[in-house]
């Protein structure tokens, strides 16, 4: 064999490595178990009832999204994102998301999702925590608004950066629906904490005001939902 020339086998090995570089996939390490006592919910969306508002409309609450290690992040005020200090109390419901349904491309050409350039332009994340960090920085310059820029907006922004389930159309309504229809209760006490105030208000209202109270409560819930829908469709659009 001539001096200075690497063996043919070594060249083939190097060639294979170079080719396989375009197929490198992110290895997803196992997550820790969910531990409500320590407020650890790895890769979960979490929900908790809001004072007063949830007493009248129990489907409305405050949401957050969790890092891979389980720490909760939530947008709870202008220019501020909480870390491991979930506003308005402990999580009552959660949905654990599947990282396999996210798009973590090594480069623009490596996108697994159908959005490609749009995802790159919005802000491609290399890992789950990377997406959450990018959204944190974005919302640290945002003014909080109950109807158009709130905790649901923050979670939707994170899911869009992740391109979760191949979608970049996450918004307040779809995040709320995900929690409502797929959320699991942390424990029986969480159910009581979420619905007991509403039940008490409902019983007192029917006792003191009777049916007009029920009509008013229904109208309030419908108005609240309609206002959120309006905020999503119109006010939050650039």
C-alpha positions as a printed Julia matrix, in Angstrom:
238×3 Matrix{Float64}:
   0.0    0.0    0.0
   1.43   3.44  -0.93
   2.61   5.58   1.92
   0.3    8.39   3.02
  -2.87   6.77   1.61
  -5.45   5.57   4.17
  -6.81   2.04   3.83
  -9.84   1.61   1.58
 -11.86   0.38   4.55
 -11.12   3.59   6.43
 -12.26   5.66   3.44
 -15.51   3.68   3.26
 -16.11   4.14   6.97
 -15.56   7.89   6.72
 -17.86   8.04   3.69
 -20.6    6.18   5.54
 -20.31   8.52   8.51
 -20.52  11.54   6.23
 -23.62  10.19   4.51
 -25.29   9.22   7.76
 -24.73  12.73   9.09
 -27.76  13.92   7.13
 -29.88  11.33   8.93
 -28.81  12.15  12.47
 -31.82  12.21  14.78
 -32.06  13.76  18.2
 -31.93  11.13  20.92
 -34.7   11.69  23.43
 -33.64  10.57  26.87
 -36.27   9.04  29.17
 -38.33  11.47  31.22
 -38.73  11.3   34.98
 -42.05  10.24  36.41
 -44.72  12.89  36.99
 -44.59  13.95  40.66
 -47.42  16.33  41.68
 -46.09  16.59  45.24
 -42.91  18.2   43.91
 -44.78  20.03  41.12
 -42.79  18.14  38.47
 -44.64  17.46  35.21
 -42.07  16.59  32.49
 -43.15  17.79  29.02
 -46.68  18.52  30.2
 -49.27  21.23  29.84
 -50.72  22.07  33.26
 -53.91  23.9   34.27
 -55.22  25.44  37.49
 -58.46  27.32  38.25
 -58.48  31.11  38.5
 -59.9   32.93  41.53
 -63.38  34.41  40.93
 -63.36  33.76  37.16
 -63.37  29.96  37.56
 -66.05  30.29  40.25
 -68.4   31.55  37.53
 -66.93  29.7   34.52
 -65.06  26.55  35.65
 -63.78  25.82  32.14
 -61.59  28.95  32.31
 -58.25  28.71  34.09
 -54.54  29.42  33.96
 -52.12  27.23  31.98
 -48.41  26.56  31.83
 -45.97  24.31  30.02
 -43.2   22.25  31.6
 -39.56  21.6   30.8
 -38.2   18.12  30.28
 -37.06  18.04  33.92
 -40.61  18.96  35.01
 -40.29  22.64  35.98
 -43.44  24.66  35.2
 -43.22  27.84  33.09
 -46.17  30.22  32.86
 -46.78  33.74  31.57
 -48.59  35.43  34.44
 -47.9   39.14  34.02
 -46.44  41.75  31.71
 -42.79  41.08  30.8
 -42.62  38.16  33.21
 -42.57  34.36  32.89
 -42.72  32.32  36.09
 -40.29  29.44  36.55
 -41.2   26.74  39.1
 -43.72  29.06  40.76
 -47.05  28.3   39.08
 -49.34  31.28  39.57
 -52.74  30.76  41.25
 -51.88  27.53  43.01
 -50.88  23.94  42.32
 -51.67  22.26  39.02
 -55.09  20.62  38.94
 -54.99  19.06  35.45
 -52.2   18.02  33.11
 -51.58  16.62  29.64
 -48.25  14.95  28.94
 -47.1   15.61  25.38
 -45.07  13.31  23.12
 -41.68  14.72  22.05
 -41.73  12.34  19.08
 -44.51  14.53  17.63
 -42.24  17.6   17.6
 -39.95  18.78  14.81
 -36.3   19.08  15.91
 -34.37  19.53  12.64
 -30.55  19.59  12.62
 -30.76  22.07   9.72
 -33.3   23.7    7.39
 -33.23  20.77   4.99
 -33.78  18.35   7.85
 -37.29  19.48   8.81
 -39.62  16.6    9.56
 -42.7   18.82   9.41
 -44.46  20.06   6.28
 -43.89  23.74   7.12
 -40.15  23.86   6.42
 -39.18  27.49   5.81
 -42.13  28.84   7.83
 -40.96  26.85  10.86
 -37.38  28.05  10.37
 -38.53  31.66  10.07
 -40.72  31.44  13.18
 -37.85  30.02  15.22
 -36.62  26.46  14.93
 -35.86  24.75  18.23
 -33.27  22.0   18.55
 -34.76  20.55  21.73
 -37.92  20.78  23.81
 -36.31  23.07  26.39
 -34.8   25.19  23.63
 -38.28  25.96  22.27
 -39.53  26.94  25.72
 -36.51  29.17  26.28
 -37.08  30.98  22.97
 -40.73  31.59  23.89
 -39.7   32.83  27.33
 -37.41  35.44  25.79
 -40.17  36.49  23.4
 -42.81  36.91  26.13
 -40.45  38.75  28.45
 -41.06  41.68  26.09
 -44.84  41.21  25.94
 -47.52  43.13  27.82
 -50.07  40.83  29.49
 -53.65  41.03  28.3
 -56.38  38.77  29.66
 -57.98  38.22  26.27
 -55.27  38.43  23.59
 -51.88  37.85  25.25
 -52.13  35.53  28.22
 -50.93  32.19  29.53
 -52.69  30.35  26.69
 -50.88  32.55  24.16
 -47.54  31.64  25.72
 -48.24  27.9   25.6
 -49.47  28.18  22.0
 -46.25  29.99  21.06
 -44.2   27.15  22.55
 -46.19  24.5   20.67
 -45.78  26.4   17.41
 -42.0   26.55  17.9
 -42.07  22.8   18.5
 -44.4   22.35  15.51
 -46.22  19.9   17.76
 -48.22  17.29  15.83
 -46.99  18.92  12.64
 -49.03  22.07  13.26
 -48.09  25.73  13.54
 -51.7   26.82  14.07
 -51.8   26.46  17.85
 -53.71  29.26  19.58
 -55.68  30.01  22.75
 -58.7   28.0   21.62
 -56.81  24.87  20.56
 -54.69  24.89  23.73
 -57.85  25.21  25.87
 -59.48  22.36  23.93
 -56.41  20.15  24.44
 -56.57  20.67  28.2
 -60.37  20.3   28.31
 -60.65  17.08  26.32
 -57.34  15.32  27.06
 -56.42  16.67  30.48
 -56.1   14.32  33.44
 -56.91  15.35  36.98
 -53.97  15.31  39.37
 -56.12  13.82  42.15
 -59.63  13.93  43.58
 -58.82  17.03  45.63
 -58.03  18.88  42.4
 -61.55  18.14  41.14
 -63.04  19.46  44.37
 -60.84  22.56  44.3
 -61.89  23.28  40.73
 -65.65  22.76  41.02
 -66.58  23.35  44.67
 -66.56  27.19  44.45
 -68.66  27.07  41.26
 -71.11  24.67  42.9
 -71.45  26.9   45.97
 -72.0   30.02  43.84
 -74.52  28.16  41.69
 -76.49  26.88  44.7
 -76.54  30.28  46.41
 -77.59  31.98  43.2
 -80.46  29.57  42.62
 -81.51  29.85  46.25
 -81.53  33.64  46.36
 -82.27  34.69  42.78
 -83.64  31.47  41.29
 -83.75  30.92  37.53
 -82.74  34.44  36.45
 -79.35  33.75  38.07
 -78.91  30.63  35.95
 -79.75  32.59  32.8
 -77.3   35.32  33.81
 -74.55  32.8   34.56
 -75.03  31.1   31.23
 -74.98  34.46  29.45
 -71.74  35.41  31.27
 -70.07  32.15  30.24
 -71.22  32.58  26.64
 -70.01  36.19  26.59
 -66.64  35.19  28.06
 -66.16  32.43  25.5
 -67.23  34.75  22.68
 -64.79  37.43  23.79
 -61.92  34.94  23.87
 -62.93  33.76  20.41
 -63.01  37.34  19.17
 -59.6   38.0   20.71
 -58.17  34.98  18.91
 -59.8   35.7   15.53
 -59.37  39.47  15.36
 -57.51  41.26  18.13
 -54.47  38.97  18.26
 -53.87  39.08  14.51
 -50.95  41.28  13.37
